[in-house]
């Protein structure tokens, strides 16, 4: 019978032992930044009701119309979450988080799923870190969110990023703008790509987002949303720019930035990098003042961002930044004989409770093979134990980097290793 070998699904990757320490390092930076900005962690389920995502993200978006991993079980419709904002809004509403008073400042880290065509920087399972600030309509909140995002990249040492900002206005501004856009594109409808033609009636702003060659000239000449903003949207946008300048956060205004999710109002932004290929957005976000009400909650203004881990690592790799911490053991117990193995098994907890990373041989190998294994584990020290050491209570401590050996009692040995 032939043995079947399995592979992970297309666009879904294992994070292997050599890679996981880099993930931990970046997660640590994010948690540190969240603490400094005083955001609390929220963890929502990996699956959500399909209707929540359809309504929250928007029926006509690429995500909902063709990229959802969805299935039914009994009467319930499940979807693997494609993004974090609608789920956090659901949790906010379901648990009345607003009643805790003040603004809710939440962050999350986790896997997300979109059935996209995999390519560099585009996976079917990817990982985001994100933050949502709920209960404030103040432009200051927008800038806190952007500042949080930028701080993570700064701490990670990623350079050459560019922050693009735009305002997509309030519903009133968008209504006037939508008409202006349709008036502009209507005489040229036949020249637009097929995908843009389908967006003409339903969501003409998404035409601006088109990557199709034949749309580009027309898009360049299209009216700009910033010329159609209502007084209050204009005032909001001006304050966002003023606060960004006050924090010395450089930005580029991009009136074509519309984002691929339908819930945005007012501020929209993206952090891009020239180092990661055609999927150049490290992260993005914006204000979504109507979303919580849209999914059944009380009207609550909110703003947030999310960024992809995989793209952060692509930028780091291109810039020669390595997060990988040396994964070495502090100490490896090398044993000779069954008594010594039993002793080692019982001493490991003591070493570990002293904060040391400690391991031993699990395969009954020869002393020589164990020393080789200790080297492979990059152990800093080896404790060598046999019957005579057990009798005298004096153990051999080998400093693996200096290749020196000394005999000493167990407590002396522990303090020597911990202070090394
Ligand atoms: P998004 O722009 O769809 O926004 O995704 C944010 C980031 O997640 C992207 O910039 C990218 O780094 C990463 N990402 C998205 N899809 C993939 C993929 N298929 N493969 C690899 N990385 C990917 C949102 O998700 C919004 N929820 C952001 C937000 C939060 N808006 C307000 N609050």
Boltz pocket constraint, residues with backbone or C-beta under 6 A from the ligand:
constraints:
  - pocket:
      binder: B
      contacts: [[A, 82], [A, 83], [A, 84], [A, 85], [A, 114], [A, 116], [A, 121], [A, 122], [A, 123], [A, 124], [A, 125], [A, 126], [A, 127], [A, 128], [A, 130], [A, 131], [A, 132], [A, 260], [A, 261], [A, 271], [A, 281], [A, 282], [A, 283], [A, 284], [A, 285], [A, 286], [A, 287], [A, 288], [A, 303], [A, 304], [A, 305], [A, 306], [A, 307], [A, 308], [A, 309], [A, 310], [A, 311]]
      max_distance: 6.0
